[in-house]
Amino acid sequence: MPIKKIKLSELDKKELMTSIKKIIGQLQAVSYTIESDKVTSSTFTQLLAVKGGASKVCKDIISKGVLGDLKSYSMEELDSALNVIFKLD
């Protein structure tokens, strides 16, 4: 069962958007290095940072949205949220 709409506070949304903007910046830097034929080992480091950042955003959405308001979710939805968390790493 998929998770229903997740409620996030305005502060949580702001923090998540800051993280997402950092990820976008890292992806733009990677794109530039590829287009400019300047791929180095730091390109892989940036890609790993993107992966880690995306995992953190997923975990934060679940922890702040779902786990922050457990009583409004069914057991199936909570199981689904935990399955997502375990797949991230």
C-alpha positions in Angstrom: 0.0 0.0 0.0 1.5 3.4 -1.0 1.8 6.1 1.6 -1.0 8.7 1.4 -0.1 12.4 1.1 2.6 13.3 3.5 2.1 16.4 5.6 5.2 18.6 6.1 5.5 21.8 8.2 6.7 25.0 6.5 10.0 24.7 8.2 10.5 21.1 7.0 9.6 22.1 3.5 12.1 25.0 3.6 14.9 22.6 4.9 14.1 20.0 2.3 14.1 22.6 -0.5 17.5 23.8 0.7 18.8 20.2 0.4 17.3 19.7 -3.0 18.8 22.9 -4.3 22.2 21.7 -3.2 21.7 18.4 -5.0 20.7 20.3 -8.1 23.8 22.4 -7.9 25.9 19.3 -7.6 24.2 17.7 -10.6 24.8 20.9 -12.6 28.5 20.8 -11.7 28.7 17.2 -12.9 26.9 18.1 -16.1 29.3 20.9 -16.7 32.3 18.6 -16.2 31.0 16.1 -18.6 30.0 18.6 -21.3 33.4 20.3 -20.9 35.3 17.0 -21.1 36.8 17.6 -17.6 35.7 14.4 -15.9 38.0 13.6 -12.9 37.7 11.5 -9.8 36.0 14.5 -8.1 33.1 14.0 -10.6 32.4 10.6 -9.0 32.7 12.2 -5.5 30.1 14.7 -6.5 27.8 12.0 -7.9 28.1 10.0 -4.6 27.2 13.2 -2.8 24.1 13.5 -4.9 23.2 10.0 -4.2 23.7 10.5 -0.4 21.8 13.8 -0.5 18.8 12.2 -2.3 18.8 9.4 0.3 18.8 11.9 3.1 16.0 13.9 1.6 13.9 10.7 1.3 14.7 9.8 4.9 13.9 13.3 6.1 10.5 13.3 4.3 9.6 10.0 6.0 10.9 10.9 9.4 9.5 14.4 9.5 6.3 13.7 7.7 5.3 10.1 8.4 7.0 9.3 11.7 6.3 12.7 13.0 2.6 12.0 12.9 2.3 8.2 13.4 -1.3 8.1 14.5 -2.6 9.3 11.1 -1.1 6.5 9.1 -2.2 2.8 8.9 0.1 0.0 9.7 0.4 -0.8 6.0 1.5 2.8 5.2 4.1 2.7 8.0 5.4 -0.6 6.7 5.7 0.9 3.2 7.6 3.9 4.7 10.0 1.6 6.5 10.5 -0.4 3.3 11.6 2.8 1.5 14.0 3.7 4.2 15.6 0.2 4.1 16.0 0.4 0.3 17.8 3.7 0.4 21.2 2.5 1.7 
